[in-house]
Amino acid sequence: MTDAVIVSTARTALAKSWRGALNMSHPVAYTGHVLEQAIERARVDPAEVEDVIVGATFLEGASGANVARQVALRAGCPVTTAAYR
């Protein structure tokens, strides 16, 4: 592949905070929702997504093992979609 195309973006209103609605949310849950919305906004079939790249720092516990793979699956992408962080 020689070209990368960004067809849509989405984000949460506020990242993980000790106060607020996302306080007790798992990072994969809300990041999966964000990816799902970006795919929906782009009007793309999740099966057409070839790569999912998730930028993340200081991951630990359940969110530490290839969070991009977990997010892609949560967003409805097939297991054949490549994912990395």
Summary of the structure (lengths in Angstrom):
residues: 85
radius of gyration: 13.1
end to end distance: 18.7
largest distance: 42.8
contacts: 198
relative contact order: 0.21
helix: 35%
strand: 7%
